[in-house]
Amino acid sequence: DEELAQTEKAIGWKLPKSYVALLKIRNGGRIDYEKYEDCWLAEIYGITPRDGLAEMFDNWINEWQYPNIGIPFGQTESAGHDMYFMDFGSVDENGEPRIVLIDNEFDNQVTEVAKNLEEFLTRIYNREDI
């Protein structure tokens, strides 16, 4: 709980309940390529001190100049040229942010990929196109 509070303070966003639940099951990590070889998502950030959400948030927002519309939580295979974000500009009936892919190479073009994190992870688990 202390790490959650520190991360929220560092990034300036409250972590959605679905993301907190995921972190309590597994605190981030790489996607298993052998099992999900067609998946564009490479990693979900945890709240670790090194290479965790707070550190990576600063990198993506301040260094790469992604828009500060929410939380960059999912790194893609492009090594930073596009990212999955929890976009708080649009939330569902439970206050969960939509999931978008932001393409840094195309003026930070935003593409909605799921209405919330649960739908996003379900689509990945089921190997659906995102």
N, C-alpha and C positions, 0 to 999 in steps of 0.2 A: 504493500500500500504506500509505503514511503517513496519507493522508486517511481510509482505511478504519479504521485503528487509532484515529485521533482521534475519528471518528464513533462507533465502538463504545464508547470510553471516555466520551464525552459522554452517550450514551443508556443505557448500562449493560446493553446486550444485544449478543451476538455475532451479526453478520449471517450469515444462512444462505448456504450455498454457491451456491444458485440465484440469490439476489439479487445476490451479488457478481459472478457470471458475467454477469448482466443489466447491472449497472453498468459492467462492462468493455466491453460492446458499446455501450451508450448510457447515459450518466450521468443518468438521469431525463429527464423532459420531459412535455409535454402530449400528449394523445391527438389524433390527426388526426380532427376532427369530420366532415369530408367523407367520409372512408373508413369511420368507425365512428360514424355519427350516432345510432344507438340505444344506444350504450355509456354506462353510468352512470359509469364510471371517467373522470375528467377529466385526472388527472396522476399520474405515479409520481415519487416524490421521489428525487433524486440525492444525492450527498454534496458539494454545493457549499457554500462558506461562507455565501452569502446565500440564504435560502429553501430550504436543503437539509434533509436528514433530521434533523440534530441540532437545528437551530433550530425546525423544525416539530414535532419530538417534544416539545420543551419547551412549545410553544404548546398542542398537543392534550392533553397530560397535565396540565400545571399550570394553564393558563388555562381550557380547555374541560372539564377534569376527566373525560377519558376514562379507563377503567381501564388500569392499567399491566400488561397481560397479554402484551405483546409490542411489536411495532414498527408504528406507523401509517405506512404507506408509500404509500397510494393515496387521493388526494383525489377526492371525488365531485362531481357537478354541484350538490350542495346547499350548497356553500361552507362546509363544516365541520359541518353538522348530522348527518352520518354519514360514516364513514371506513372504508376497508379496512385491516385489521390482519393482520400475521403473528402468530398466536396460539400462543405456546409452551406453552400448557396442554395442547395435543394435537399431537404430532409423528408423522410417518409413519416407516416402517422405516428411512429414511435420515437421520432427525433433522430433516427439513424441517417447519416449522410449518404448521398448517392456515391457510387464509385465511378470515377472517370479516368481515362487515359489522357495524359497531357503530353503532346509531342513538342519537345523543346526545339527541334529542328524546323518546325513549321509555325513559328511565332506563337508557341504555346497553345496550339489548337487543342480544344477540349472535346473529347468524345465520351459520351456516357456509355458505360459498359454494364452497369447493374444498378438496381434501385437502392441496394444497401450491401453491406459486407457479407451478410448471410447468403444472399443471392449470388454474389460474386464467387464466394468459396464453393458453393454448391455447383455452379457452372464449371469451375475448374475441376472439382472432384469428378464430375460427370463427363469431363473432357469435351465440353461444349466450346464452340468458337467464342472468343471474346474480342 
